[in-house]
Each structure stands twice: as structure tokens, then as C-alpha cells.
Amino acid sequence: MPVTVLIADDQAMVRTGFRLILEGEPDIEVVGEAADGQDAVRLARQLRPDVTLMDIRMPGIDGLQATKLLAGPEVADPLHVVMVTTFGLDENVHAALRAGACGFLLKDAGATLLIEAVHAAAHGEALVSPAITTRLLAHFVGSASKERSEPDGPLTNRELDVVKAVAGGQTNAEICESLVLSLSTVKTHLAAAQRKLRARNRTEIAIWAWETGLVR
């Protein structure tokens, strides 16, 4: 089955460009487009796409609120939302990740990264544009969220290794190679760390690592 995608952006040219890129892939299908946040929420709930590409700044309900409605902590069955924006270092991006977005891309990131982000989100992983990953997360080091609580129990050394790798933007396959672990072992450590940190996705694991100084 192809990965289904909903594109939400108030610029028609951006939506058309993304559609052309994604529909050039045999295993990706664009199932809908939305020009504002309200339509994005309505269509996403109706179509249940594997991935929703969400612009941050849109008329009506903006991308932040739309993301919270689709993937926030109060959502029983959250969707995978990837934020796409022209702003590389914006506190709105941090808010979007807090709202439940599982990835973040710049609009000029290129076709390859766009496709990779869609596939990553569809498989429960996260991709943040490499050009701004460090700047984005490091921007919030030293100003840890007041809502950040202590983990439910200490993380093992291997769990910390996996968390560091996730914070560095590595996929599960890359973690397997760098730590010389099997895929099932990586998934086990990742699931344990996510449970202890009460994180909803890999992005929140990465934010925790940066906020606590585990990575620099």
C-alpha cells in the first residue's frame, strides 16, 4: 500500500510543488490538499492520511493549533504530522514539536529530504532538516521547559546511547550500524527510553536530550 499524504499550505504553488515531487514516487499517494488549518484538520480526520505535511503559518487555525488537534497529548489516536516552514529558527517550531509534530523541514530542503521525511514519519520515525537540527535544538538549551519532569526511573547506559543517537538525527538503521546492535534491540531500548521519558515520539526524546545537556 502506498504512503498516503495530506498537504496543508496556504500557498497554492507550494502545494503544487510538493504534490509533483511526492507523486513522482511510486509508493507515495497525495490524497488531499488544504489551504488553511481548519480544512487541514477536517480533511485529516476524514481521510486519516499516513502523513500530514503542515505549514506553520496559515489563515484561520494556524499550523500549531491544527497540529495540536491532530497529534496533541489529548488526541486518543494521533496522526503523524511533519511541519514544513520557511523559518529555520523559530520558537513556533519548538511549539509545534511540543504540540505533537514528529518532524520539521524547511520548504527549501529539497525533494530528497521531503520524500525521506514522509517515509520516516509513516514508519514512526522523525526527520528534521540536517541543516538546522543542531541550531534548532541547541537554541533551547539552557531554557529547559518547566513542564519537563524527571524520568520514570534511570535510563540504562545503552538506552542513553540510543537517546543520544536519536538526538543526533539517526534513523534506527543508522543506530544499528553505529552501536553494532540488532534492529530489535534498538527498538527495545528506544521503547524503554520513550516510556521512561513519557515522550510521545522521537522528537520529544531528542528535545529531552538537548534540554538536559545529554548532547551539545
N, C-alpha and C positions, 0 to 999 in steps of 0.2 A: 504494500500500500504506500502511495506517495505521502510525503510530509505535507500537511495542509497548512497554509499560511494566510493570515488576515493582515492587510496593510492599512495602517491608520496614520494619515498625514494630511494636513490641510492644504498642501501644495500638490496640485494635480501632476505637475511634471515629476515630482519626487515619486509619487505613487506609480506613475507610468514607467519610470526608470527602474524601480525595484521590481515591478512585475516582469519587465522584459528580461532582467537578469535572472530572476528566480524561475520563470517559465522556460528558460533555456536549459534547465536541469531536468533530466528525465524522472527524477524521484521527488520533485517538489511541485505542488499544485497551489496556486493562489486561488482561494475560494471566495474572497471578498475584499472590498475597499471601503474605507470610512474617511470622511473629510473632517470629522470632529470627534471629540471624546464621547459624546452621547451616542453617536452612531457606532463607535468602536465597541462600547460596552454592549449595546443591543445586539450587534452582529456577532460578537464573540460569544455571548451567551446562547445565541441561536445556533451558530454554526459549530461551536466547540472546536476551533482550529487547534492543531498541534502547537503552533507558534503564532503569536501576535506581535508584529513589528509596530511599536508605538512611538510617535513623535511626542516630545515633552510639551511643547507649546502649541496648543490648538484652541480654537474658539469654543465657548460653552464650557463643558467639562474638559479640563486640560488633561494631558497625559498622565500626570501624577495621580490625580483623583481617579481617572479611568483605570490605571494600574492597580490602585488600592482596591477598587471594586471588583476587579477580576482575579487578583492574586494576593490580596492583603491577608493579614493574620485572621480576619474574621470570616474569610471565604472557606467554606467547607471543602470544596473541590476546586482548588485554584488552577488557573491556566498558566501556561508559560508565556511570559511577556519579555520581549527584548526592547529596550529603549534605544531609539535612534535619534540623534540630535546633531545640530551644528556646533554646539557649545562643548568644548573639550574639558573645561574645568568649571563646573557649575554646581552650586550646592543643590540645585534641583536634581541633579544626577544622584547625589547621595540620598536625597529624599526618595527618589524613585526606587533605588535599591532597597531602601527600608520598607517601601510600600509593597515589595514583593517581586520586583523585576529580577530576572535571572541573568541578565546580560546588558551590556551597554556598548553601542557602536557610534562612531562619528559618521555622518552622512557621506563623507568623502573617503571612508575607509577602503572602498574598492569592492569589486564584485566577489573576489575570492573570500574576503573576510565576512561579507554579508552571507554568503552561502554557508560558510563554516559556522557562523553564529546560529543560523537556522537549524542546522543539523545538531549542533551542540545542545541547544535548548530543547529540541524534540526528544533528545535522549537523556534529559535531566541534568545536563552539564551546563556550564556557563562560559561565555566568551566575552571578554572585554577588550576593546581595541588595544593592541600591544603598545601603540604609540602613546597612550595616555594612562595605561594601567597603573604604573608606579606613581605618576603625578596625581592621578585621581585619588588613590587610596592614601598616599603619603600626605595629601592636602589636609587630611583629617586626623593625622597622628598628633597626639598631644591634646586633642579635644574629644576624648572618648565620650560616647553617649552616656548620659546619666541613667539611661534605661538599661545599660549593659550590666548584667549581673554575673556573678561567679558561675563557673561551670558546675554541672551536677556531677561532681567527682573529678579527680585529676585525670588528665589525659596521659596515656602511656607515651613512651618515647617514640614508638612507631606511629601512633596517632598524631603526635606533634610533627613528625616528619611529613606525614601526608598533608596535614593542615598547611605547613609551610609551602609545600609543592602546589597546593590549590591556590594559596595566596600569590604564588608566582605565576599563576595563569596556566598551569599544566593540566592537560587532559588526563583521564585515567590511564590511557595507553602510555603517555609520556611518564607518568608517575611509576608505572610498572617498570619501565626501562631505567629510569634514574635511580630507583630504590631497589631494583632487582627483586621485585615481588610479582606474584601472580595477580591476574585481574581480580579474582575472587577475594584475595587477601586485601588488596587495595580497597575494594568495595566494602569489606567488613570493617576495616579501620576507619574509612570515611563515614560509614553509617554510625559507628560508635561515637566518633567525634561530633558529628552533627547532632546526635541525640544528647550528648553531654552539654553541648553549647546551646541547645534549644534553637538551633538555626534552621530556617526553612529551606535553604538552598546553599549551593556552593559559594555564592557571592557573599552571603552573610558570614560564612566561615572565613572567607578572605578578609572581610571587614574586621572581624574579631581579631584576626592575626595581626593586622596593621594597627588597630587601636590599642592593643595590649603590648605592642612593641616586640612581638614574637618575630616579626620580619621588619626590615628597614628599607 
